[in-house]
Amino acid sequence: MQNYSIFNLARHALGGHRGWKPAWREATPKPRYKVIIVGGGGHGLATAYYLAKVHGIRDVAVLEKGWIGGGNTGRNTTIVRSNYLWDASAALYEKSLQLWEGLSQDINYNVMFSQRGVLNLGHNLQDMRDIRRRVNANQLNGVDGEVLDTAGVKRLVPFINTSPDIRYPVLGASWQPRAGIARHDAVAWGYARAADSLGVDIIENCEVTGVRRDNGKVTGVETTRGVIEADRVGVVVAGHAGVLAEMAGFRLPIESHPLQALVSEPLKPILDTVVMSNAIHVYVSQSDKGELVIGAGVDSYTGYGQRGSFQTMEHFLSALIELYPIFSRLRMLRHWGGIVDTAPDASPIISSTPVDGLFFNVGWGTGGFKATPGSGWVFAHTLATGTPHEINAPFSLERFHSGALVDEHGAAAVAH
């Protein structure tokens, strides 16, 4: 792998930057692999990378039906945080945040991780009680966090509307300083490049059309580029997880919903943190290009369309203007949607399945991007050993039979 550094940048500048090699190979599928990863988003690529780096398993193929980063990885709002309520969730997301903190150095690719902090606003007494409970739980689990009053929020975001006369007054917030944002495309490209350098085959435009089984054990997959056999198959396809599960002969307890977001015209730097509000359903941050990145919760209907509904957009833009009157004349530039897979307890499923050798990493709902490194790290362990890591053991399919749910509807906040 060609090293990315200031010295190589200067050297290639002398030649007009015409000597750079492709970030990853255009691999041709082999007839058989030890492990196949279905889904070339951030989670799938991270899984392949950690399989090769941590477990020494390099006979791996990542199958992507479109192009790398063309799904939810390139369609999210890039928020990274770990302040979840329950012990199991805190362990998973905190592991991920720790990996985020060294990710650019680890994969030699700048993912533009900016630890600018995240505010979760409280608008009534019950909100503030829940915030104090969650921050106390975070601190007991070694996750940074503190409770701010209205004045504390105003110090961080001077232009926020803190009038006591608005419909949802700002009474305070939780504050996680280590949280922040990252560049979504760079995460996909960086993991793809790093996995490729370790021998992983990244195969784009290769849609899986069937899952092959023999006596209850997976033997491979059928694709638009032919049959590919494998000892183990890991499925990481977000909102299309139910479709892949049906191919394998079982059902998952998930629903797929559109989740939409939009960005504004560029502004000079004005917002240097991330602000989220569950009560009025809006969150906002400012990108390095100056655009405001704005979003809310999922649309109520199920579907596979990569677009959203105008009523949801109207709802979260009205909430934005109520909290930040200064943005009322701002023009919006782009609007898009992704397909999210939501589980009944708002927690992921990282688990074996009724088919031997077939594993699913799904159900991240609206919070998958922040977990990308940690998800890949624990799923790689699960695929390599056949057993879950202690961090993802609570997130098995079995919990929907035993009742040991990991209910994160509250800490998941607006959608992230």
Secondary structure, DSSP 4 states (H G I P E B T S, - for coil): -PPP-HHHHHHHHTTTT--PPPSS--PPPPSEEEEEEE--SHHHHHHHHHHHHHH----EEEE-SS-TT-SGGGTS--EE----SSHHHHHHHHHHHHHHHTHHHHHTS----B---EEEEE-SHHHHHHHHHHHHHHHHTT---EEEEHHHHHHH-TTS---TTSSS---EEEEETT-EE--HHHHHHHHHHHHHHTT-EEE-S--EEEEEEETTEEEEEEETTEEEEEEEEEE--GGGHHHHHHHTT---S-EEEEEEEEEE---SS---SEEEETTTTEEEEE-TTSPEEEEEEE-SS----S---HHHHHHHHHHHHHH-GGGTTPPEEEEEEEEEEE-TTS--EEEE-SSBTEEEEE-BTT-TGGGHHHHHHHHHHHHHHSS--TTTGGGSTTHHHH------TTTTTT--
